[in-house]
Amino acid sequence: MTSLADKAILSGADNRPSMLEKDMYDSWKSRMELYMLNRQHRRMILESVESGPLLWPSIEENGVTRLKKYSELSTTEAIQADCDVKATNIILQGLPPEVYALVSTHKVAKELWERIQMLMQGTPLTKQERECKLYDEFDKFAYRKGESLCDYYLR
């Protein structure tokens, strides 16, 4: 008999983002974007990932220019600063430990997002190289004399 907790896990809980699987990056990326759009201040969170964090405004005080403190930000700026942190947190929560260890030094959501994409997909050159290797392997793939159909399929 399944419990309510088991059903929540099976149906996909709404309070945690999807976990990245190495061969499923494109699917994970679209699910993460939808997850971000389902949060409060959705556009601001996604904008933080796509465009980068809030550029903190500066003020001049006694002839010295400095960045505003969090308490000095306008309401909209404070919400955007919070959304920057939320975006980073959402992305990090969706990573398995081995990927998290490689990217956790990045604290800006946009940099984190780009680094994960690079790790999962590589550069266009490495993508093309993998494709060429796959075509080469396919060209060499042939039936061996005496091999059963099951053996042929499983190799």
N, CA, C and O atoms as a GROMACS GRO file, in nm:
protein
  620
    1MET      N    1   0.084  -0.118   0.000
    1MET     CA    2   0.000   0.000   0.000
    1MET      C    3   0.089   0.125   0.000
    1MET      O    4   0.185   0.133   0.077
    2THR      N    5   0.057   0.219  -0.085
    2THR     CA    6   0.139   0.339  -0.094
    2THR      C    7   0.085   0.447   0.000
    2THR      O    8  -0.036   0.463   0.017
    3SER      N    9   0.177   0.519   0.058
    3SER     CA   10   0.139   0.627   0.149
    3SER      C   11   0.124   0.756   0.069
    3SER      O   12   0.157   0.762  -0.049
    4LEU      N   13   0.075   0.857   0.134
    4LEU     CA   14   0.060   0.988   0.071
    4LEU      C   15   0.196   1.042   0.027
    4LEU      O   16   0.208   1.102  -0.080
    5ALA      N   17   0.299   1.020   0.108
    5ALA     CA   18   0.434   1.066   0.074
    5ALA      C   19   0.485   0.995  -0.051
    5ALA      O   20   0.547   1.057  -0.138
    6ASP      N   21   0.458   0.865  -0.061
    6ASP     CA   22   0.499   0.790  -0.180
    6ASP      C   23   0.430   0.842  -0.304
    6ASP      O   24   0.491   0.854  -0.411
    7LYS      N   25   0.301   0.874  -0.291
    7LYS     CA   26   0.226   0.928  -0.405
    7LYS      C   27   0.282   1.063  -0.448
    7LYS      O   28   0.291   1.091  -0.568
    8ALA      N   29   0.319   1.146  -0.352
    8ALA     CA   30   0.377   1.277  -0.384
    8ALA      C   31   0.509   1.260  -0.458
    8ALA      O   32   0.538   1.334  -0.552
    9ILE      N   33   0.588   1.162  -0.415
    9ILE     CA   34   0.716   1.137  -0.481
    9ILE      C   35   0.693   1.086  -0.622
    9ILE      O   36   0.759   1.129  -0.716
   10LEU      N   37   0.597   0.993  -0.637
   10LEU     CA   38   0.569   0.935  -0.768
   10LEU      C   39   0.514   1.038  -0.865
   10LEU      O   40   0.548   1.037  -0.983
   11SER      N   41   0.428   1.126  -0.817
   11SER     CA   42   0.366   1.223  -0.906
   11SER      C   43   0.457   1.342  -0.934
   11SER      O   44   0.430   1.419  -1.026
   12GLY      N   45   0.564   1.357  -0.858
   12GLY     CA   46   0.656   1.469  -0.879
   12GLY      C   47   0.618   1.585  -0.790
   12GLY      O   48   0.523   1.658  -0.820
   13ALA      N   49   0.687   1.603  -0.684
   13ALA     CA   50   0.657   1.710  -0.591
   13ALA      C   51   0.685   1.845  -0.656
   13ALA      O   52   0.775   1.858  -0.739
   14ASP      N   53   0.607   1.943  -0.617
   14ASP     CA   54   0.618   2.076  -0.676
   14ASP      C   55   0.717   2.165  -0.601
   14ASP      O   56   0.749   2.274  -0.648
   15ASN      N   57   0.767   2.120  -0.488
   15ASN     CA   58   0.852   2.206  -0.407
   15ASN      C   59   1.001   2.186  -0.432
   15ASN      O   60   1.083   2.250  -0.367
   16ARG      N   61   1.038   2.099  -0.526
   16ARG     CA   62   1.179   2.076  -0.559
   16ARG      C   63   1.194   2.068  -0.711
   16ARG      O   64   1.109   2.010  -0.778
   17PRO      N   65   1.301   2.124  -0.763
   17PRO     CA   66   1.323   2.113  -0.908
   17PRO      C   67   1.366   1.972  -0.948
   17PRO      O   68   1.409   1.893  -0.864
   18SER      N   69   1.354   1.942  -1.075
   18SER     CA   70   1.394   1.811  -1.128
   18SER      C   71   1.544   1.793  -1.116
   18SER      O   72   1.621   1.889  -1.124
   19MET      N   73   1.587   1.669  -1.096
   19MET     CA   74   1.729   1.636  -1.085
   19MET      C   75   1.785   1.612  -1.225
   19MET      O   76   1.724   1.544  -1.308
   20LEU      N   77   1.901   1.668  -1.251
   20LEU     CA   78   1.968   1.653  -1.380
   20LEU      C   79   2.021   1.511  -1.396
   20LEU      O   80   2.086   1.457  -1.307
   21GLU      N   81   1.992   1.453  -1.513
   21GLU     CA   82   2.052   1.326  -1.552
   21GLU      C   83   2.143   1.356  -1.670
   21GLU      O   84   2.106   1.433  -1.759
   22LYS      N   85   2.261   1.297  -1.671
   22LYS     CA   86   2.363   1.335  -1.768
   22LYS      C   87   2.317   1.331  -1.914
   22LYS      O   88   2.352   1.420  -1.991
   23ASP      N   89   2.239   1.231  -1.953
   23ASP     CA   90   2.198   1.219  -2.093
   23ASP      C   91   2.069   1.294  -2.123
   23ASP      O   92   2.020   1.287  -2.236
   24MET      N   93   2.015   1.364  -2.027
   24MET     CA   94   1.884   1.428  -2.043
   24MET      C   95   1.892   1.580  -2.019
   24MET      O   96   1.800   1.637  -1.960
   25TYR      N   97   1.998   1.644  -2.063
   25TYR     CA   98   2.016   1.786  -2.033
   25TYR      C   99   1.904   1.873  -2.092
   25TYR      O  100   1.849   1.958  -2.022
   26ASP      N  101   1.871   1.852  -2.220
   26ASP     CA  102   1.770   1.937  -2.284
   26ASP      C  103   1.636   1.929  -2.213
   26ASP      O  104   1.568   2.030  -2.194
   27SER      N  105   1.598   1.809  -2.175
   27SER     CA  106   1.473   1.788  -2.101
   27SER      C  107   1.480   1.858  -1.965
   27SER      O  108   1.385   1.924  -1.924
   28TRP      N  109   1.592   1.842  -1.895
   28TRP     CA  110   1.611   1.904  -1.764
   28TRP      C  111   1.604   2.056  -1.776
   28TRP      O  112   1.541   2.123  -1.693
   29LYS      N  113   1.668   2.110  -1.878
   29LYS     CA  114   1.670   2.255  -1.897
   29LYS      C  115   1.528   2.310  -1.913
   29LYS      O  116   1.492   2.409  -1.850
   30SER      N  117   1.448   2.246  -1.997
   30SER     CA  118   1.312   2.297  -2.017
   30SER      C  119   1.227   2.279  -1.891
   30SER      O  120   1.144   2.365  -1.861
   31ARG      N  121   1.246   2.169  -1.818
   31ARG     CA  122   1.172   2.150  -1.692
   31ARG      C  123   1.213   2.254  -1.589
   31ARG      O  124   1.129   2.303  -1.513
   32MET      N  125   1.342   2.288  -1.584
   32MET     CA  126   1.389   2.390  -1.490
   32MET      C  127   1.330   2.527  -1.523
   32MET      O  128   1.290   2.602  -1.434
   33GLU      N  129   1.325   2.560  -1.652
   33GLU     CA  130   1.267   2.688  -1.692
   33GLU      C  131   1.120   2.695  -1.652
   33GLU      O  132   1.073   2.797  -1.602
   34LEU      N  133   1.047   2.585  -1.673
   34LEU     CA  134   0.906   2.581  -1.632
   34LEU      C  135   0.893   2.589  -1.480
   34LEU      O  136   0.802   2.655  -1.429
   35TYR      N  137   0.982   2.524  -1.409
   35TYR     CA  138   0.980   2.529  -1.262
   35TYR      C  139   1.002   2.673  -1.215
   35TYR      O  140   0.933   2.720  -1.125
   36MET      N  141   1.097   2.743  -1.277
   36MET     CA  142   1.124   2.882  -1.240
   36MET      C  143   1.003   2.971  -1.270
   36MET      O  144   0.971   3.062  -1.194
   37LEU      N  145   0.937   2.944  -1.382
   37LEU     CA  146   0.819   3.022  -1.418
   37LEU      C  147   0.701   2.994  -1.326
   37LEU      O  148   0.604   3.070  -1.324
   38ASN      N  149   0.708   2.887  -1.251
   38ASN     CA  150   0.601   2.851  -1.158
   38ASN      C  151   0.624   2.908  -1.018
   38ASN      O  152   0.541   2.888  -0.929
   39ARG      N  153   0.732   2.978  -0.996
   39ARG     CA  154   0.764   3.040  -0.866
   39ARG      C  155   0.710   3.183  -0.863
   39ARG      O  156   0.674   3.241  -0.965
   40GLN      N  157   0.705   3.238  -0.742
   40GLN     CA  158   0.668   3.379  -0.728
   40GLN      C  159   0.778   3.464  -0.792
   40GLN      O  160   0.896   3.430  -0.782
   41HIS      N  161   0.742   3.573  -0.857
   41HIS     CA  162   0.834   3.662  -0.930
   41HIS      C  163   0.905   3.585  -1.043
   41HIS      O  164   1.025   3.601  -1.066
   42ARG      N  165   0.828   3.504  -1.110
   42ARG     CA  166   0.878   3.413  -1.215
   42ARG      C  167   0.968   3.479  -1.318
   42ARG      O  168   1.077   3.429  -1.346
   43ARG      N  169   0.924   3.590  -1.374
   43ARG     CA  170   1.003   3.655  -1.480
   43ARG      C  171   1.137   3.703  -1.426
   43ARG      O  172   1.238   3.693  -1.495
   44MET      N  173   1.139   3.754  -1.305
   44MET     CA  174   1.264   3.806  -1.248
   44MET      C  175   1.364   3.693  -1.224
   44MET      O  176   1.484   3.712  -1.244
   45ILE      N  177   1.315   3.577  -1.183
   45ILE     CA  178   1.404   3.462  -1.160
   45ILE      C  179   1.464   3.417  -1.292
   45ILE      O  180   1.585   3.398  -1.303
   46LEU      N  181   1.379   3.400  -1.392
   46LEU     CA  182   1.428   3.354  -1.523
   46LEU      C  183   1.519   3.458  -1.587
   46LEU      O  184   1.617   3.423  -1.654
   47GLU      N  185   1.488   3.586  -1.567
   47GLU     CA  186   1.573   3.693  -1.619
   47GLU      C  187   1.711   3.690  -1.555
   47GLU      O  188   1.810   3.722  -1.621
   48SER      N  189   1.718   3.654  -1.430
   48SER     CA  190   1.846   3.643  -1.360
   48SER      C  191   1.932   3.535  -1.425
   48SER      O  192   2.053   3.549  -1.435
   49VAL      N  193   1.868   3.426  -1.468
   49VAL     CA  194   1.940   3.316  -1.534
   49VAL      C  195   1.983   3.356  -1.675
   49VAL      O  196   2.094   3.326  -1.717
   50GLU      N  197   1.894   3.424  -1.746
   50GLU     CA  198   1.922   3.457  -1.886
   50GLU      C  199   2.011   3.580  -1.902
   50GLU      O  200   2.095   3.584  -1.992
   51SER      N  201   1.993   3.680  -1.816
   51SER     CA  202   2.064   3.807  -1.836
   51SER      C  203   2.167   3.840  -1.729
   51SER      O  204   2.247   3.931  -1.747
   52GLY      N  205   2.167   3.768  -1.621
   52GLY     CA  206   2.262   3.796  -1.514
   52GLY      C  207   2.194   3.867  -1.399
   52GLY      O  208   2.077   3.903  -1.408
   53PRO      N  209   2.267   3.886  -1.290
   53PRO     CA  210   2.209   3.943  -1.168
   53PRO      C  211   2.188   4.094  -1.177
   53PRO      O  212   2.233   4.161  -1.270
   54LEU      N  213   2.119   4.144  -1.077
   54LEU     CA  214   2.098   4.288  -1.061
   54LEU      C  215   2.233   4.357  -1.049
   54LEU      O  216   2.319   4.314  -0.972
   55LEU      N  217   2.251   4.463  -1.124
   55LEU     CA  218   2.371   4.547  -1.107
   55LEU      C  219   2.336   4.646  -0.997
   55LEU      O  220   2.256   4.738  -1.016
   56TRP      N  221   2.396   4.625  -0.883
   56TRP     CA  222   2.361   4.706  -0.767
   56TRP      C  223   2.392   4.853  -0.793
   56TRP      O  224   2.502   4.888  -0.835
   57PRO      N  225   2.294   4.940  -0.766
   57PRO     CA  226   2.315   5.083  -0.786
   57PRO      C  227   2.413   5.139  -0.683
   57PRO      O  228   2.429   5.086  -0.574
   58SER      N  229   2.477   5.247  -0.722
   58SER     CA  230   2.571   5.311  -0.630
   58SER      C  231   2.516   5.447  -0.589
   58SER      O  232   2.434   5.507  -0.659
   59ILE      N  233   2.562   5.494  -0.476
   59ILE     CA  234   2.525   5.628  -0.429
   59ILE      C  235   2.652   5.700  -0.387
   59ILE      O  236   2.753   5.640  -0.352
   60GLU      N  237   2.642   5.833  -0.392
   60GLU     CA  238   2.756   5.913  -0.349
   60GLU      C  239   2.727   5.966  -0.209
   60GLU      O  240   2.622   6.026  -0.184
   61GLU      N  241   2.820   5.942  -0.120
   61GLU     CA  242   2.802   5.982   0.019
   61GLU      C  243   2.932   6.047   0.067
   61GLU      O  244   3.037   5.982   0.071
   62ASN      N  245   2.926   6.173   0.104
   62ASN     CA  246   3.044   6.248   0.150
   62ASN      C  247   3.156   6.246   0.046
   62ASN      O  248   3.274   6.232   0.080
   63GLY      N  249   3.118   6.258  -0.081
   63GLY     CA  250   3.218   6.260  -0.189
   63GLY      C  251   3.273   6.123  -0.225
   63GLY      O  252   3.361   6.113  -0.311
   64VAL      N  253   3.224   6.018  -0.162
   64VAL     CA  254   3.270   5.882  -0.191
   64VAL      C  255   3.155   5.803  -0.252
   64VAL      O  256   3.044   5.800  -0.199
   65THR      N  257   3.183   5.738  -0.365
   65THR     CA  258   3.081   5.656  -0.430
   65THR      C  259   3.093   5.512  -0.379
   65THR      O  260   3.201   5.454  -0.374
   66ARG      N  261   2.977   5.457  -0.340
   66ARG     CA  262   2.975   5.318  -0.291
   66ARG      C  263   2.846   5.251  -0.339
   66ARG      O  264   2.750   5.318  -0.377
   67LEU      N  265   2.847   5.118  -0.335
   67LEU     CA  266   2.727   5.044  -0.370
   67LEU      C  267   2.625   5.055  -0.257
   67LEU      O  268   2.661   5.064  -0.140
   68LYS      N  269   2.498   5.055  -0.295
   68LYS     CA  270   2.393   5.060  -0.194
   68LYS      C  271   2.395   4.931  -0.112
   68LYS      O  272   2.429   4.824  -0.162
   69LYS      N  273   2.358   4.944   0.014
   69LYS     CA  274   2.338   4.826   0.098
   69LYS      C  275   2.201   4.768   0.064
   69LYS      O  276   2.117   4.835   0.006
   70TYR      N  277   2.181   4.642   0.101
   70TYR     CA  278   2.052   4.578   0.073
   70TYR      C  279   1.936   4.659   0.130
   70TYR      O  280   1.833   4.674   0.065
   71SER      N  281   1.953   4.711   0.249
   71SER     CA  282   1.846   4.788   0.315
   71SER      C  283   1.817   4.920   0.243
   71SER      O  284   1.712   4.980   0.265
   72GLU      N  285   1.908   4.965   0.157
   72GLU     CA  286   1.889   5.092   0.085
   72GLU      C  287   1.829   5.072  -0.054
   72GLU      O  288   1.797   5.169  -0.121
   73LEU      N  289   1.814   4.948  -0.096
   73LEU     CA  290   1.758   4.921  -0.229
   73LEU      C  291   1.610   4.954  -0.232
   73LEU      O  292   1.541   4.947  -0.130
   74SER      N  293   1.560   4.989  -0.351
   74SER     CA  294   1.416   5.009  -0.366
   74SER      C  295   1.348   4.872  -0.355
   74SER      O  296   1.416   4.769  -0.357
   75THR      N  297   1.218   4.872  -0.342
   75THR     CA  298   1.144   4.746  -0.329
   75THR      C  299   1.170   4.654  -0.448
   75THR      O  300   1.195   4.534  -0.430
   76THR      N  301   1.164   4.708  -0.568
   76THR     CA  302   1.186   4.628  -0.689
   76THR      C  303   1.328   4.575  -0.694
   76THR      O  304   1.350   4.459  -0.730
   77GLU      N  305   1.424   4.658  -0.660
   77GLU     CA  306   1.565   4.614  -0.660
   77GLU      C  307   1.588   4.505  -0.556
   77GLU      O  308   1.663   4.410  -0.581
   78ALA      N  309   1.526   4.517  -0.440
   78ALA     CA  310   1.541   4.415  -0.336
   78ALA      C  311   1.479   4.283  -0.380
   78ALA      O  312   1.536   4.176  -0.356
   79ILE      N  313   1.364   4.290  -0.446
   79ILE     CA  314   1.301   4.167  -0.498
   79ILE      C  315   1.391   4.103  -0.602
   79ILE      O  316   1.408   3.981  -0.604
   80GLN      N  317   1.450   4.185  -0.690
   80GLN     CA  318   1.540   4.130  -0.794
   80GLN      C  319   1.664   4.068  -0.730
   80GLN      O  320   1.708   3.962  -0.775
   81ALA      N  321   1.719   4.130  -0.628
   81ALA     CA  322   1.835   4.072  -0.558
   81ALA      C  323   1.798   3.938  -0.495
   81ALA      O  324   1.876   3.844  -0.499
   82ASP      N  325   1.678   3.930  -0.437
   82ASP     CA  326   1.631   3.803  -0.380
   82ASP      C  327   1.611   3.698  -0.489
   82ASP      O  328   1.643   3.581  -0.470
   83CYS      N  329   1.558   3.740  -0.603
   83CYS     CA  330   1.536   3.648  -0.715
   83CYS      C  331   1.668   3.595  -0.771
   83CYS      O  332   1.675   3.481  -0.817
   84ASP      N  333   1.772   3.677  -0.767
   84ASP     CA  334   1.905   3.632  -0.811
   84ASP      C  335   1.951   3.514  -0.725
   84ASP      O  336   2.004   3.416  -0.776
   85VAL      N  337   1.931   3.526  -0.596
   85VAL     CA  338   1.970   3.418  -0.503
   85VAL      C  339   1.881   3.296  -0.524
   85VAL      O  340   1.929   3.182  -0.523
   86LYS      N  341   1.750   3.319  -0.542
   86LYS     CA  342   1.656   3.208  -0.566
   86LYS      C  343   1.693   3.131  -0.692
   86LYS      O  344   1.690   3.008  -0.693
   87ALA      N  345   1.729   3.203  -0.798
   87ALA     CA  346   1.765   3.138  -0.924
   87ALA      C  347   1.885   3.047  -0.905
   87ALA      O  348   1.886   2.933  -0.952
   88THR      N  349   1.987   3.096  -0.838
   88THR     CA  350   2.106   3.015  -0.811
   88THR      C  351   2.069   2.893  -0.728
   88THR      O  352   2.115   2.782  -0.756
   89ASN      N  353   1.988   2.913  -0.626
   89ASN     CA  354   1.946   2.805  -0.538
   89ASN      C  355   1.867   2.698  -0.614
   89ASN      O  356   1.890   2.578  -0.594
   90ILE      N  357   1.775   2.739  -0.699
   90ILE     CA  358   1.693   2.646  -0.777
   90ILE      C  359   1.783   2.559  -0.865
   90ILE      O  360   1.765   2.438  -0.871
   91ILE      N  361   1.877   2.622  -0.932
   91ILE     CA  362   1.967   2.547  -1.021
   91ILE      C  363   2.050   2.447  -0.941
   91ILE      O  364   2.060   2.330  -0.979
   92LEU      N  365   2.109   2.493  -0.832
   92LEU     CA  366   2.194   2.404  -0.752
   92LEU      C  367   2.116   2.287  -0.693
   92LEU      O  368   2.171   2.177  -0.678
   93GLN      N  369   1.989   2.308  -0.658
   93GLN     CA  370   1.908   2.200  -0.603
   93GLN      C  371   1.879   2.091  -0.706
   93GLN      O  372   1.850   1.977  -0.669
   94GLY      N  373   1.885   2.126  -0.834
   94GLY     CA  374   1.855   2.030  -0.939
   94GLY      C  375   1.976   1.953  -0.990
   94GLY      O  376   1.968   1.887  -1.093
   95LEU      N  377   2.088   1.963  -0.918
   95LEU     CA  378   2.211   1.898  -0.965
   95LEU      C  379   2.247   1.776  -0.881
   95LEU      O  380   2.235   1.780  -0.758
   96PRO      N  381   2.292   1.669  -0.947
   96PRO     CA  382   2.343   1.555  -0.870
   96PRO      C  383   2.478   1.593  -0.808
   96PRO      O  384   2.542   1.687  -0.855
   97PRO      N  385   2.521   1.523  -0.704
   97PRO     CA  386   2.643   1.561  -0.631
   97PRO      C  387   2.768   1.576  -0.718
   97PRO      O  388   2.848   1.666  -0.694
   98GLU      N  389   2.785   1.490  -0.817
   98GLU     CA  390   2.907   1.497  -0.899
   98GLU      C  391   2.910   1.623  -0.986
   98GLU      O  392   3.018   1.678  -1.010
   99VAL      N  393   2.796   1.670  -1.033
   99VAL     CA  394   2.791   1.794  -1.112
   99VAL      C  395   2.798   1.914  -1.017
   99VAL      O  396   2.866   2.012  -1.047
  100TYR      N  397   2.729   1.906  -0.905
  100TYR     CA  398   2.732   2.013  -0.805
  100TYR      C  399   2.876   2.045  -0.764
  100TYR      O  400   2.913   2.161  -0.752
  101ALA      N  401   2.956   1.942  -0.743
  101ALA     CA  402   3.095   1.961  -0.700
  101ALA      C  403   3.175   2.038  -0.804
  101ALA      O  404   3.269   2.110  -0.769
  102LEU      N  405   3.140   2.024  -0.931
  102LEU     CA  406   3.214   2.091  -1.038
  102LEU      C  407   3.174   2.237  -1.057
  102LEU      O  408   3.254   2.317  -1.105
  103VAL      N  409   3.051   2.273  -1.020
  103VAL     CA  410   3.002   2.407  -1.051
  103VAL      C  411   2.966   2.492  -0.929
  103VAL      O  412   2.930   2.609  -0.944
  104SER      N  413   2.973   2.437  -0.810
  104SER     CA  414   2.924   2.508  -0.692
  104SER      C  415   3.002   2.635  -0.658
  104SER      O  416   2.955   2.715  -0.577
  105THR      N  417   3.117   2.654  -0.718
  105THR     CA  418   3.194   2.777  -0.693
  105THR      C  419   3.130   2.898  -0.761
  105THR      O  420   3.157   3.012  -0.722
  106HIS      N  421   3.048   2.874  -0.862
  106HIS     CA  422   2.978   2.984  -0.931
  106HIS      C  423   2.858   3.026  -0.846
  106HIS      O  424   2.774   2.944  -0.811
  107LYS      N  425   2.850   3.153  -0.815
  107LYS     CA  426   2.741   3.202  -0.730
  107LYS      C  427   2.639   3.283  -0.810
  107LYS      O  428   2.534   3.320  -0.756
  108VAL      N  429   2.667   3.310  -0.937
  108VAL     CA  430   2.576   3.384  -1.022
  108VAL      C  431   2.502   3.284  -1.110
  108VAL      O  432   2.563   3.201  -1.176
  109ALA      N  433   2.369   3.293  -1.111
  109ALA     CA  434   2.286   3.195  -1.182
  109ALA      C  435   2.321   3.185  -1.330
  109ALA      O  436   2.326   3.074  -1.384
  110LYS      N  437   2.345   3.297  -1.396
  110LYS     CA  438   2.376   3.294  -1.540
  110LYS      C  439   2.505   3.217  -1.566
  110LYS      O  440   2.509   3.135  -1.658
  111GLU      N  441   2.609   3.242  -1.489
  111GLU     CA  442   2.736   3.170  -1.505
  111GLU      C  443   2.719   3.021  -1.475
  111GLU      O  444   2.775   2.936  -1.544
  112LEU      N  445   2.642   2.992  -1.374
  112LEU     CA  446   2.615   2.854  -1.334
  112LEU      C  447   2.544   2.779  -1.447
  112LEU      O  448   2.582   2.668  -1.483
  113TRP      N  449   2.440   2.842  -1.502
  113TRP     CA  450   2.360   2.786  -1.611
  113TRP      C  451   2.448   2.756  -1.732
  113TRP      O  452   2.439   2.649  -1.792
  114GLU      N  453   2.534   2.852  -1.767
  114GLU     CA  454   2.622   2.836  -1.884
  114GLU      C  455   2.726   2.727  -1.860
  114GLU      O  456   2.759   2.652  -1.951
  115ARG      N  457   2.778   2.718  -1.739
  115ARG     CA  458   2.878   2.617  -1.705
  115ARG      C  459   2.818   2.476  -1.711
  115ARG      O  460   2.882   2.383  -1.760
  116ILE      N  461   2.696   2.462  -1.661
  116ILE     CA  462   2.629   2.331  -1.666
  116ILE      C  463   2.605   2.290  -1.812
  116ILE      O  464   2.625   2.175  -1.849
  117GLN      N  465   2.561   2.386  -1.893
  117GLN     CA  466   2.540   2.357  -2.035
  117GLN      C  467   2.670   2.311  -2.100
  117GLN      O  468   2.670   2.216  -2.178
  118MET      N  469   2.779   2.378  -2.069
  118MET     CA  470   2.910   2.342  -2.125
  118MET      C  471   2.949   2.201  -2.081
  118MET      O  472   3.000   2.122  -2.161
  119LEU      N  473   2.927   2.169  -1.954
  119LEU     CA  474   2.961   2.036  -1.902
  119LEU      C  475   2.877   1.926  -1.968
  119LEU      O  476   2.928   1.819  -2.000
  120MET      N  477   2.749   1.953  -1.988
  120MET     CA  478   2.658   1.850  -2.039
  120MET      C  479   2.663   1.837  -2.191
  120MET      O  480   2.649   1.727  -2.244
  121GLN      N  481   2.682   1.948  -2.261
  121GLN     CA  482   2.677   1.943  -2.407
  121GLN      C  483   2.811   1.966  -2.473
  121GLN      O  484   2.831   1.929  -2.589
  122GLY      N  485   2.903   2.026  -2.402
  122GLY     CA  486   3.031   2.059  -2.462
  122GLY      C  487   3.019   2.178  -2.554
  122GLY      O  488   2.913   2.241  -2.563
  123THR      N  489   3.126   2.209  -2.622
  123THR     CA  490   3.125   2.318  -2.719
  123THR      C  491   3.069   2.265  -2.850
  123THR      O  492   3.060   2.143  -2.867
  124PRO      N  493   3.032   2.352  -2.943
  124PRO     CA  494   2.984   2.302  -3.073
  124PRO      C  495   3.085   2.210  -3.141
  124PRO      O  496   3.046   2.116  -3.212
  125LEU      N  497   3.214   2.235  -3.121
  125LEU     CA  498   3.317   2.152  -3.182
  125LEU      C  499   3.316   2.011  -3.123
  125LEU      O  500   3.325   1.913  -3.198
  126THR      N  501   3.305   1.999  -2.991
  126THR     CA  502   3.302   1.865  -2.931
  126THR      C  503   3.172   1.793  -2.965
  126THR      O  504   3.170   1.670  -2.976
  127LYS      N  505   3.065   1.867  -2.981
  127LYS     CA  506   2.937   1.807  -3.020
  127LYS      C  507   2.950   1.747  -3.160
  127LYS      O  508   2.903   1.636  -3.185
  128GLN      N  509   3.012   1.821  -3.251
  128GLN     CA  510   3.032   1.774  -3.388
  128GLN      C  511   3.126   1.652  -3.388
  128GLN      O  512   3.106   1.558  -3.465
  129GLU      N  513   3.227   1.656  -3.304
  129GLU     CA  514   3.322   1.545  -3.294
  129GLU      C  515   3.252   1.418  -3.246
  129GLU      O  516   3.276   1.310  -3.300
  130ARG      N  517   3.166   1.430  -3.146
  130ARG     CA  518   3.091   1.314  -3.096
  130ARG      C  519   2.999   1.258  -3.203
  130ARG      O  520   2.984   1.136  -3.217
  131GLU      N  521   2.937   1.348  -3.279
  131GLU     CA  522   2.847   1.306  -3.386
  131GLU      C  523   2.924   1.228  -3.493
  131GLU      O  524   2.876   1.126  -3.542
  132CYS      N  525   3.042   1.276  -3.528
  132CYS     CA  526   3.125   1.206  -3.627
  132CYS      C  527   3.165   1.067  -3.578
  132CYS      O  528   3.164   0.972  -3.655
  133LYS      N  529   3.201   1.056  -3.451
  133LYS     CA  530   3.237   0.926  -3.393
  133LYS      C  531   3.118   0.830  -3.396
  133LYS      O  532   3.134   0.712  -3.424
  134LEU      N  533   3.001   0.882  -3.368
  134LEU     CA  534   2.882   0.800  -3.369
  134LEU      C  535   2.852   0.748  -3.510
  134LEU      O  536   2.820   0.630  -3.528
  135TYR      N  537   2.863   0.835  -3.610
  135TYR     CA  538   2.844   0.792  -3.749
  135TYR      C  539   2.947   0.688  -3.788
  135TYR      O  540   2.916   0.591  -3.857
  136ASP      N  541   3.071   0.707  -3.744
  136ASP     CA  542   3.177   0.612  -3.774
  136ASP      C  543   3.148   0.476  -3.712
  136ASP      O  544   3.163   0.373  -3.777
  137GLU      N  545   3.105   0.475  -3.586
  137GLU     CA  546   3.069   0.350  -3.519
  137GLU      C  547   2.953   0.282  -3.590
  137GLU      O  548   2.951   0.160  -3.605
  138PHE      N  549   2.856   0.361  -3.634
  138PHE     CA  550   2.740   0.306  -3.704
  138PHE      C  551   2.781   0.241  -3.836
  138PHE      O  552   2.733   0.134  -3.872
  139ASP      N  553   2.872   0.308  -3.908
  139ASP     CA  554   2.920   0.252  -4.036
  139ASP      C  555   2.991   0.119  -4.016
  139ASP      O  556   2.984   0.032  -4.102
  140LYS      N  557   3.060   0.103  -3.903
  140LYS     CA  558   3.135  -0.020  -3.876
  140LYS      C  559   3.047  -0.129  -3.815
  140LYS      O  560   3.090  -0.244  -3.806
  141PHE      N  561   2.927  -0.095  -3.775
  141PHE     CA  562   2.839  -0.190  -3.709
  141PHE      C  563   2.780  -0.284  -3.813
  141PHE      O  564   2.707  -0.240  -3.902
  142ALA      N  565   2.809  -0.412  -3.802
  142ALA     CA  566   2.760  -0.510  -3.898
  142ALA      C  567   2.737  -0.644  -3.830
  142ALA      O  568   2.790  -0.671  -3.722
  143TYR      N  569   2.657  -0.726  -3.894
  143TYR     CA  570   2.628  -0.860  -3.845
  143TYR      C  571   2.753  -0.946  -3.854
  143TYR      O  572   2.825  -0.943  -3.954
  144ARG      N  573   2.777  -1.024  -3.749
  144ARG     CA  574   2.890  -1.118  -3.749
  144ARG      C  575   2.835  -1.258  -3.773
  144ARG      O  576   2.730  -1.294  -3.720
  145LYS      N  577   2.906  -1.335  -3.852
  145LYS     CA  578   2.861  -1.470  -3.886
  145LYS      C  579   2.841  -1.554  -3.759
  145LYS      O  580   2.928  -1.556  -3.672
  146GLY      N  581   2.728  -1.621  -3.750
  146GLY     CA  582   2.698  -1.707  -3.637
  146GLY      C  583   2.638  -1.633  -3.518
  146GLY      O  584   2.607  -1.696  -3.417
  147GLU      N  585   2.620  -1.503  -3.527
  147GLU     CA  586   2.568  -1.422  -3.417
  147GLU      C  587   2.415  -1.427  -3.417
  147GLU      O  588   2.352  -1.413  -3.522
  148SER      N  589   2.356  -1.445  -3.300
  148SER     CA  590   2.210  -1.446  -3.292
  148SER      C  591   2.158  -1.302  -3.298
  148SER      O  592   2.232  -1.207  -3.274
  149LEU      N  593   2.031  -1.290  -3.329
  149LEU     CA  594   1.969  -1.158  -3.336
  149LEU      C  595   1.974  -1.088  -3.200
  149LEU      O  596   1.994  -0.967  -3.192
  150CYS      N  597   1.957  -1.165  -3.094
  150CYS     CA  598   1.964  -1.110  -2.957
  150CYS      C  599   2.104  -1.056  -2.927
  150CYS      O  600   2.118  -0.946  -2.873
  151ASP      N  601   2.208  -1.132  -2.963
  151ASP     CA  602   2.347  -1.087  -2.942
  151ASP      C  603   2.376  -0.962  -3.024
  151ASP      O  604   2.441  -0.869  -2.976
  152TYR      N  605   2.326  -0.961  -3.147
  152TYR     CA  606   2.345  -0.847  -3.237
  152TYR      C  607   2.282  -0.721  -3.176
  152TYR      O  608   2.342  -0.613  -3.179
  153TYR      N  609   2.164  -0.737  -3.120
  153TYR     CA  610   2.092  -0.625  -3.060
  153TYR      C  611   2.160  -0.574  -2.933
  153TYR      O  612   2.164  -0.454  -2.909
  154LEU      N  613   2.213  -0.666  -2.853
  154LEU     CA  614   2.270  -0.628  -2.723
  154LEU      C  615   2.409  -0.568  -2.729
  154LEU      O  616   2.453  -0.507  -2.631
  155ARG      N  617   2.480  -0.582  -2.840
  155ARG     CA  618   2.616  -0.526  -2.840
  155ARG      C  619   2.618  -0.381  -2.877
  155ARG      O  620   2.725  -0.320  -2.882
   0.00000   0.00000   0.00000
